[in-house]
């Protein structure tokens, strides 16, 4: 318990954490601590910040209704072991896991100008926010280690992945949901707005994720190379093969990430509308299917 209190004290002493403003706001928060050990840490953090909270356990769908019906200011689904943080708006809608980093970066960059880093599968909204504040947004290969290496290389002030965990060098070079929570609450307290109002101030994109299971005999690198060749002469496309294959257009992007463990490809696509993101993904899925008809399964996951 002493270590927990010491860590919380370190968090609350960060210069961008508005602890007093959070206490004055008296937030009412509904929390699903997926990992039961997180209940202890979160309870101590919320007590230190005068946050009224209800703790649920593994009820990530029920929390949407509870947040809306019972008048909570926000909902949180937290797993510190996997550095996963999902935020729920007061109206029961999802804030968007990618947008945890976007919202916190917007707050941090407003007070500490600098650069940002995210993995290749994260929303373009972070690029837009960084540009708004006069910084440069860099991308890295997927994985916390790669993100941290890039943050150190370019001297970024904040970074992260698509799971909602925040890498804030002022606090630590490890991904943390706790620093994400206190910085997010600081932003809300400073702006005196609701979570949905905060979300409406951020660039709005839609991401679609698909997963393709391939037959063991398929050469995944060959598939990615064939896809790359399809776009290599398209002047509107910027192609990156740093980690898998990302094809970036002015108004949308698609990213194919190769699984390290199995012959499989995750296909992420993003655009300003869900329809355009889905259409882009479907074009790639059809192209890959025509290349390799011995695909085992295509799973569509809309996020």
SVG drawing of the C-alpha trace seen along z (x, -y; Angstrom):
<svg xmlns="http://www.w3.org/2000/svg" viewBox="-31 -26 48 51">
<polyline fill="none" stroke="black" stroke-width="0.4" points="0.0,0.0 2.9,-2.4 4.2,-1.9 0.7,-2.6 0.4,-5.9 3.9,-6.9 3.1,-6.3 -0.2,-8.3 1.7,-11.1 4.2,-11.2 1.3,-11.3 -0.5,-14.1 2.7,-16.2 3.1,-16.2 3.0,-19.9 0.2,-19.3 -2.1,-17.4 -4.7,-19.8 -5.4,-17.9 -7.2,-20.8 -9.4,-21.5 -10.3,-17.8 -11.2,-17.7 -13.4,-20.8 -15.2,-19.3 -16.2,-16.2 -16.4,-13.8 -18.9,-10.9 -17.2,-7.9 -18.3,-4.4 -15.4,-2.0 -14.9,1.5 -11.6,2.8 -11.1,5.9 -8.1,6.9 -9.3,7.1 -5.9,5.9 -6.6,2.6 -9.5,1.9 -7.1,1.2 -5.0,-1.3 -7.9,-3.0 -9.8,-3.4 -6.8,-5.0 -6.3,-7.3 -10.0,-8.4 -10.1,-9.0 -7.0,-11.2 -8.8,-13.2 -12.2,-13.4 -13.7,-11.4 -17.0,-9.6 -16.8,-6.2 -18.7,-2.9 -16.5,0.1 -17.8,2.9 -16.1,6.1 -15.9,7.5 -19.1,5.8 -17.8,3.7 -21.2,3.7 -23.3,3.1 -21.1,0.1 -22.4,-1.8 -26.0,-1.7 -24.9,-2.4 -22.9,-5.4 -25.9,-6.9 -28.8,-5.9 -27.2,-6.7 -25.9,-10.1 -22.1,-9.4 -19.8,-12.0 -17.9,-9.3 -17.1,-5.6 -13.7,-3.9 -12.8,-0.3 -9.3,0.2 -6.7,3.0 -3.3,1.7 -1.6,5.1 -2.4,4.7 -2.2,0.9 -5.8,0.7 -8.0,-2.3 -11.4,-2.8 -13.5,-6.0 -17.2,-6.2 -19.1,-9.5 -21.8,-10.6 -24.4,-9.7 -23.2,-6.0 -21.3,-6.3 -17.8,-5.2 -15.2,-7.9 -12.9,-5.7 -9.8,-4.0 -7.6,-5.7 -9.0,-9.0 -7.7,-8.7 -4.3,-9.5 -5.6,-12.2 -7.5,-14.0 -4.6,-13.7 -2.1,-14.9 -4.3,-17.9 -4.2,-18.8 -0.5,-18.3 0.5,-20.0 -1.6,-23.0 0.8,-23.5 4.0,-21.8 4.6,-22.3 6.4,-19.4 6.2,-16.3 4.1,-13.1 4.5,-9.5 2.0,-6.7 2.1,-3.3 1.1,-2.8 -2.4,-1.5 -3.5,-4.6 -5.9,-7.3 -4.8,-10.2 -6.5,-12.5 -3.2,-12.6 -1.4,-13.9 -4.0,-16.7 -3.9,-17.7 -0.1,-17.7 0.0,-19.9 -2.5,-22.3 -0.1,-22.8 2.9,-23.3 4.5,-20.0 5.4,-17.0 3.7,-13.6 5.9,-10.6 4.8,-6.9 6.6,-3.8 6.2,0.0 3.5,1.5 4.5,2.3 5.3,0.3 9.1,0.9 9.0,-0.6 6.9,-3.6 9.3,-4.3 12.3,-4.1 10.8,-6.6 9.8,-8.9 13.4,-9.0 14.8,-9.4 12.7,-12.5 12.3,-13.9 8.5,-13.6 6.5,-14.9 3.8,-12.2 3.0,-9.0 1.1,-5.7 -0.7,-3.0 -4.3,-2.2 -5.1,-0.6 -5.6,-3.9 -2.4,-3.6 -0.3,-6.8 3.5,-7.1 4.3,-10.4 8.0,-10.8 7.5,-13.4 6.2,-10.5 7.6,-7.3 8.7,-5.7 6.3,-2.9 2.7,-2.9 0.3,-3.9 -3.4,-4.1 -3.1,-6.0 -1.3,-8.9 -3.9,-8.9 -6.7,-9.1 -5.3,-12.0 -4.4,-14.0 -7.8,-13.3 -9.6,-14.4 -7.3,-17.5 -8.4,-18.4 -12.1,-18.0 -11.7,-20.0 -9.8,-22.8 -12.2,-23.0 -15.3,-22.6 -17.0,-20.5 -18.6,-17.1 -16.8,-14.1 -19.0,-14.2 -18.3,-17.9 -14.6,-17.2 -14.9,-14.5 -16.7,-16.8 -13.7,-19.2 -11.3,-16.5 -10.9,-15.6 -13.4,-12.8 -12.3,-9.7 -13.7,-6.2 -11.5,-3.1 -12.5,0.4 -10.5,3.5 -10.6,6.8 -8.6,10.0 -7.6,12.5 -6.5,16.0 -4.4,17.5 -3.5,21.1 -0.1,22.1 1.3,22.6 0.8,18.9 3.8,16.6 2.5,13.5 5.4,11.3 4.6,12.2 1.0,11.2 2.1,7.8 4.5,7.2 1.7,7.9 -0.6,5.4 2.3,2.8 2.8,3.3 -0.8,2.4 -0.3,-1.1 3.4,-1.8 2.5,-3.9 -0.3,-5.8 1.1,-9.4 -1.6,-10.0 -0.3,-7.1 2.5,-7.2 3.8,-3.7 5.5,-2.5 6.9,1.0 8.4,0.3 6.1,2.8 3.8,4.6 2.4,2.3 0.7,-1.1 -0.8,-3.0 -1.5,-6.6 -3.8,-8.7 -4.7,-12.4 -8.1,-11.5 -7.8,-7.9 -5.3,-5.1 -5.1,-1.3 -2.6,0.7 -1.8,4.4 -0.1,5.8 1.4,9.3 0.9,11.5 4.1,12.6 2.7,15.9 0.4,17.2 -0.1,16.8 -2.6,13.9 -3.0,10.3 -4.9,7.5 -6.3,4.9 -7.0,1.5 -8.6,-1.2 -9.5,-4.8 -11.4,-7.6 -13.7,-10.6 -16.7,-8.3 -17.4,-4.7 -18.6,-4.0 -15.3,-5.2 -13.2,-3.3 -15.2,-0.1 -15.1,-0.4 -11.3,-0.8 -11.0,2.2 -13.3,4.3 -11.3,3.4 -8.1,4.7 -9.8,7.8 -11.2,8.6 -7.8,8.1 -6.1,10.4 -8.8,13.0 -8.3,13.0 -4.6,13.5 -5.0,16.3 -8.3,18.1 -7.2,20.6 -7.7,17.9 -9.2,19.6 -11.4,16.8 -12.0,13.1 -13.4,11.5 -14.8,8.0 -14.5,6.0 -15.8,2.5 -14.3,0.2"/>
</svg>
